[in-house]
Amino acid sequence: MMNITPVVKQLLIINIIFFIGSQLVAPANDLFALSYFENNHFRFWQPLTHMFMHANVMHIAFNMFALYSFGSTLEHFWGGKKFLFFYISCGLGAMLLHSGINYYTFQDDLNLLIESGINKSEITSLLDKEMYNDGWYTVLGHNETINFVSTFLSKSLGASGAVYGLLVAFAFMFPSAQLGLMFIPVPIKAKYFVPGILAVDLFLGLKGSSIFGAGSTGIAHFAHLGGALTGFIMMWYWKKNQFTKNRWN
């Protein structure tokens, strides 16, 4: 396997420090994970810091393994500056699509509640207290009310969006490389593997569920797609304009 590269090594260290800190200091998630932008817990630095936060050991282990596996290869060919710019850009692109979808769905439900005669200040006041009125069920239904409240209160965290950008870049540069997952015994070429994973994410994002069971598991599928889309656009632009690493180092 390829030796770990300098920027990837630093990113791994930063992610591990953030993870350990979040386990030791309770308010860390409120400060550094990404809150809905109208929530009182939102801070201007969260669009950046949320990509260094993780929910549990499995979450960070999967993302850091992918960062090492794909990131070291890309940094080797690009150099540190270009790689870091790409990685952070994909993380921010993931945040923008995820937040945009959340804003659209939240505002749609909010407008339905307002149109039903419920005062907006009453709604936001309850949400700020992490409460809701079960009378909203009659307007939105039970499941949609839970989704509405969860959108406002939940926090987004993880490097998955940036990692998906790395996956796209790897497939762009090495389309015939053999990739696989633990539950897929046969290796698949990157040019087929990555679009397949993205198709699954799109399906599950629209369905609002997960391959691990019925109902939502809190996986931000549209953040994955946002990171992948950002990565694709950047790779396409760089290839079109012959953007070599000599311009960065």
C-alpha positions, -999 to +999 in steps of 0.1 A: +000+000+000+011+036-006+029+054+022+008+080+039+013+115+025+019+147+046-014+164+042-034+132+046-014+125+077-023+160+091-059+156+083-060+122+100-044+137+131-069+167+132-099+144+128-087+121+156-081+151+179-116+165+172-131+130+178-113+125+211-122+160+222-159+155+213-160+124+235-144+142+264-161+176+262-199+175+260-205+209+244-181+201+215-209+189+192-229+221+198-199+242+189-184+223+160-210+201+143-232+218+117-266+230+130-294+242+108-286+278+101-317+292+118-310+272+149-295+291+179-266+267+180-254+276+145-220+293+143-202+307+113-173+283+116-194+251+115-195+247+077-158+240+080-154+223+114-183+198+109-162+178+084-137+170+112-164+158+136-176+121+138-204+104+157-187+072+167-157+049+162-171+032+132-180+065+116-145+079+119-128+046+111-145+042+078-139+078+067-103+079+078-096+046+061-111+060+029-091+093+033-059+073+037-067+049+008-077+074-018-062+106-004-026+094-003-028+084-040-043+117-051-019+138-030+011+119-044+001+129-079-012+164-072+009+177-043-003+189-009-018+223-018-039+211-046-051+181-027-061+201+004-079+227-018-099+198-035-107+181-002-120+211+016-139+223-015-157+189-017-165+191+020-180+226+016-199+215-016-214+186+004-225+210+031-241+233+006-263+207-011-272+190+022-281+224+038-300+235+006-322+203+007-328+208+044-338+244+039-362+236+010-380+208+029-381+227+062-395+259+046-421+238+027-434+223+059-432+256+078-453+272+051-479+245+054-481+250+092-484+288+087-511+284+061-531+262+084-533+292+108-504+284+132-484+315+141-448+314+129-434+328+161-452+300+180-435+274+158-400+288+161-404+294+198-412+257+204-384+246+181-359+268+199-369+250+231-364+217+214-402+210+216-431+207+192-469+206+192-484+173+184-512+192+168-489+196+138-496+160+130-530+170+116-512+193+090-480+174+082-487+139+094-467+121+121-436+111+100-433+145+083-436+163+116-407+143+130-387+150+099-395+187+102-384+189+138-354+168+132-342+190+104-342+220+127-326+202+157-302+177+142-265+182+137-245+172+106-210+159+110-184+138+093-159+138+065-180+117+042-188+145+017-151+153+012-143+115+010-169+111-018-152+138-037-120+118-033-138+087-046-149+106-077-114+120-083-099+086-080-123+071-105-117+100-128-079+094-127-078+056-124-111+044-140-098+008-144-086+004-108-103-025-090-124-015-059-146-034-036-166-035-004-168-061+023-202-073+013-193-073-025-168-102-030-160-094-066-138-063-073-154-037-096-136-012-117-137+023-103-156+038-133-185+014-124-181+012-087-183+049-079-214+057-101-230+027-086-224+039-050-237+073-060-269+058-076-276+040-043-271+072-023-295+091-046-321+064-043-318+062-005-317+100-002-350+103-021-365+074-003-353+087+031-340+054+043-309+032+044-295-001+033-292-010+069-329-011+077-362+005+074-365+042+082-339+069+084-306+062+101-293+097+100-271+092+070-267+124+050-270+110+015-273+144-002-241+155+015-224+125-001-239+135-035-229+171-029-193+162-023-192+139-053-208+165-075-183+191-064-154+167-070-167+159-105-171+195-115-136+203-103-120+173-120-138+182-152-127+218-150-091+209-143-089+184-171-105+208-195-080+235-186-050+213-181-047+224-145-014+208-135+001+206-101+030+229-112+006+259-108+001+250-071+035+242-058 
